[in-house]
Amino acid sequence: MPELPEVEVVRRGLESWVTGRTVASAEVLHPRAVRRHEEGPADFAGRLAGRVVARPKRRGKYMWLPLLPEGADYVPEGEAGGPGAEPTEAMLAHLGMSGQLLVGEPDRERHKHLRVRLTFTDGGSDLRFVDQRTFGHLLVADVVPSRVGDLVPAPVAHIAPDPLEDAFDEEAFFAALKRRRTGIKRALLDQSLISGVGNIYADEALWQAKLHWARPTETMTRAEASRVLAAAQEVMAAALGVGGTSFDALYVNVNGESGYFERSLEAYGRRDEPCSRCGTPIRRDEFMNRSSYSCPKCQPRPRRARY
Ligand SMILES: [Zn+2]
């Protein structure tokens, strides 16, 4: 399952290939890939044709191509001649378990799990959505102001910024932790508080911050909250650094895992292996039908716990 860093790697990879180009056509080869586009595949294709693509954006695990009106000039943010046209819609992508966005020569062979293909008016590289398990999806949605005021696709409007975004509001996050009566791991997975922190990064951040996953958020000090946020930012940035080197070629790929997972995990998936700080075997607890991995010594269970 791609987590935020993998999605960010895809976003960065796409940036140089699609920004400023005009969509010629969108071909839907499997209706399931656009099942969340309520008006159907023909409408999906119709809303993309002729649109100018602005720089790809991301929030949490959602990535999107902002769509400018037909014929608009794309002006990069912060450049002379700007600001350019505002997007009115966006093509939103959720990669699900196995979704890939691939860029390449338009006449190359078609993968058997090709679901959607976008061509561009310049006749150059096309963009393909390949998804073996079809849990991912694409849709075109209106853009609306988010809670922090930027323009995002409507289905993303309720999601809080993620900790790698400039728009992330630390004070609002700390205040929400004090208000919520929940455990810290549940809070980290709550997309309305902070987005993009999946199960793996939550466990890694809590291990690094030396906090138990069931710690009641209202009992956390400001220093503890800062520590866990900084740890989340650090592990996600480290994963980005590893994944961020592979898209020099005419190929953008996400397959759920970057090399980070094999090399650098300290807690997640390491049941009974020694903690690299203290040597105590890592424990695994049941958590929301999944698992939480932590060090019994570095992350002692709180006297009062919230599961
Ligand atoms: Zn330990």
Residues whose N, C-alpha, C, O or C-beta is under 5 A from the ligand:
A	BS01	ZN	C275 R277 C278 G279 T280 C295 K297 C298
